[in-house]
Amino acid sequence: MKSSDPGQFGIGDVEIISDETRYNGFYQLRSLTLRHRLFKGGWSEALNRELFSRHDAVGVLLLDTKLDKVLLIEQLRIGVIGSAVARQQATSPWLLELVAGLIDTDEAPEAIAQREAQEEAGIEVERLEKIGSYYSSPGASNEYFYLFAGKVDLSEAGGVFGLEQEGEDILVHVFEREALWQLIAQGRIINAHTLIALQWLQLNYSRLQSLWR
């Protein structure tokens, strides 16, 4: 069977039969009943799907091209605590990650990236470069993630940061850029947004050096 071009269907090819909120807190859990058009023609039967509804988010990879260093933060992540894989592999729930935060105000993603860099790492961002934007886990969540690289001065970076009223306890690490590839190979960096940003950095570092000179 010959494949068709991707993108033949759109949002109008889904019929939402019902949409009920099962939990409404900081996040929402919604139960949807829907049907959709099929690639072979016609419509599917009614399907029941649960949707984890949450704020969109922003991440920023903080990079000092003069020192050839990258800043990552370390903090506790509850998703790892609840993971069967983490229990089997004795994975620490304290992860190395990008600076990141939710879009829970009317600020632009760029403004949130700059604010989160200050709150989580005590760093002023001089310049932002967009890496990309994407759905984090569209099989079950509606989160849309905006990813940036930020030009910073890491000569005096370090310490513990985070907003006390949000229960944040964040440790700043500054790495030589080349040391990051070994951390990835060792399985020390297991956050998807961070992996995406670092792989982008590997492809774009020479261009950034020229651009940010």
C-alpha positions in Angstrom: 0.0 0.0 0.0 1.4 3.4 -1.0 1.7 5.8 1.9 0.1 9.2 1.7 1.6 12.6 2.4 1.7 13.3 6.2 -0.7 16.0 7.6 -3.8 15.0 5.6 -6.0 15.4 8.8 -6.5 18.4 11.1 -8.3 19.3 14.3 -11.6 19.3 12.4 -11.2 15.6 11.8 -11.7 14.9 15.5 -15.1 14.9 17.2 -15.1 15.5 21.0 -18.2 13.7 22.3 -17.6 14.6 26.0 -14.9 16.3 28.0 -15.1 15.9 31.8 -12.7 17.2 34.5 -11.9 14.4 36.9 -9.4 16.4 39.0 -8.8 20.2 39.1 -5.8 21.3 41.2 -2.6 22.9 40.1 -2.9 20.5 37.2 -6.0 19.0 35.7 -7.0 15.4 34.8 -9.6 15.3 32.0 -11.5 12.3 30.7 -12.4 12.7 27.0 -14.6 10.6 24.7 -13.9 11.2 21.1 -13.9 9.7 17.6 -11.7 10.6 14.6 -11.3 10.0 10.9 -9.4 6.9 9.8 -6.6 6.7 7.3 -8.5 3.9 5.5 -11.7 6.0 5.4 -14.7 6.5 7.7 -14.6 7.2 11.4 -13.3 5.3 14.4 -15.5 4.0 17.2 -15.9 6.2 20.3 -12.6 6.1 22.3 -12.1 7.0 25.9 -8.8 8.9 26.6 -7.4 10.6 29.7 -5.6 13.9 29.3 -3.1 15.4 31.8 -3.8 19.1 31.3 -1.0 21.4 32.5 0.6 24.8 31.8 3.0 25.1 28.9 6.7 25.5 29.9 10.0 27.1 29.0 13.6 25.8 29.3 16.9 27.6 28.7 20.4 26.1 28.3 22.8 28.6 29.9 26.0 28.8 28.0 29.2 30.8 28.3 31.0 30.6 25.0 34.1 32.5 26.3 34.7 30.0 29.0 33.3 27.1 27.0 31.1 26.1 29.9 27.5 25.2 30.5 25.3 25.6 33.6 22.9 22.8 34.7 20.9 22.7 37.8 20.1 19.7 40.2 16.8 19.3 42.0 14.4 16.6 43.2 11.9 15.3 40.7 8.8 13.4 41.9 8.3 11.7 38.6 11.4 9.7 39.2 10.3 8.7 42.7 7.1 7.2 41.2 9.0 5.3 38.4 9.3 1.5 38.4 12.4 1.9 36.2 14.1 4.2 38.7 13.4 1.7 41.5 14.9 -1.2 39.5 18.0 0.8 38.5 18.3 2.7 41.8 18.2 6.0 40.0 18.6 9.1 42.1 15.5 11.4 41.9 17.8 14.4 41.9 18.3 15.2 38.2 20.7 17.3 36.2 18.5 19.6 34.1 18.1 22.9 32.2 16.8 25.9 34.0 13.0 25.7 33.3 9.6 26.9 34.5 5.9 26.9 33.7 4.1 29.6 31.8 1.6 30.5 34.5 1.5 34.2 33.8 0.9 36.4 30.7 4.6 36.8 30.1 6.2 35.8 26.8 8.3 32.6 26.9 11.5 34.7 26.4 10.7 36.7 29.5 10.0 33.6 31.6 13.3 32.1 30.4 15.2 35.2 31.7 13.3 35.3 35.0 13.8 31.5 35.6 17.5 31.9 35.0 17.6 34.5 37.8 15.4 32.6 40.2 16.9 29.1 39.7 20.6 30.0 39.1 21.2 33.6 40.0 22.2 34.4 36.4 21.4 37.2 34.0 20.8 36.2 30.4 22.4 38.5 27.9 20.9 37.0 24.8 18.5 34.3 23.8 18.6 31.9 20.8 15.5 29.8 20.1 16.3 26.1 19.8 12.7 25.0 19.1 9.3 24.3 20.5 7.3 21.0 20.7 4.8 18.9 22.7 6.6 17.1 25.5 4.4 14.0 25.7 1.4 14.3 23.4 0.1 10.8 23.9 -1.3 11.9 27.3 -0.4 15.6 28.0 -1.1 18.9 26.4 2.1 20.6 27.6 3.9 22.7 24.9 7.6 23.4 25.6 9.6 26.4 24.4 13.4 25.7 24.4 16.1 28.3 24.3 19.9 28.8 24.6 21.0 31.7 26.7 24.3 33.7 26.5 25.6 34.2 30.0 28.7 34.9 32.1 29.5 31.9 34.2 32.7 33.2 35.8 31.1 33.5 39.2 28.2 31.0 38.9 27.3 28.6 41.6 25.3 28.2 44.8 21.9 27.1 45.9 18.8 28.9 44.5 15.0 28.6 44.1 11.9 30.2 45.5 11.3 29.1 49.1 7.5 29.7 48.8 7.5 27.1 46.0 9.6 24.6 47.9 12.5 24.8 45.5 15.9 23.6 46.5 18.2 24.0 43.5 21.9 23.4 43.3 23.9 25.0 40.4 26.6 23.1 38.5 28.9 24.5 35.9 30.5 22.0 33.5 33.1 22.2 30.8 31.1 21.7 27.6 33.1 18.7 26.6 32.5 17.0 29.9 28.8 16.9 29.2 29.1 14.2 26.5 30.6 11.8 29.0 27.8 12.5 31.5 25.3 11.6 28.8 27.2 8.4 27.9 27.2 7.5 31.6 23.4 8.0 31.9 23.8 10.9 34.3 21.6 13.2 32.2 18.2 11.6 31.7 15.9 14.6 31.3 14.6 14.8 27.7 14.5 18.6 27.4 18.1 18.7 28.5 19.2 16.0 26.1 17.5 17.8 23.2 19.2 21.1 24.1 22.6 19.5 24.4 22.4 17.7 21.1 21.3 21.0 19.5 24.4 22.6 21.1 26.7 20.0 19.7 25.4 20.8 16.2 25.3 24.6 16.6 28.2 25.5 18.9 30.6 26.9 16.2 27.8 29.1 14.9 27.0 30.3 18.4 30.6 31.2 19.1 30.6 33.4 16.0 27.2 34.8 16.7 27.8 35.7 20.3 31.4 36.9 19.9 
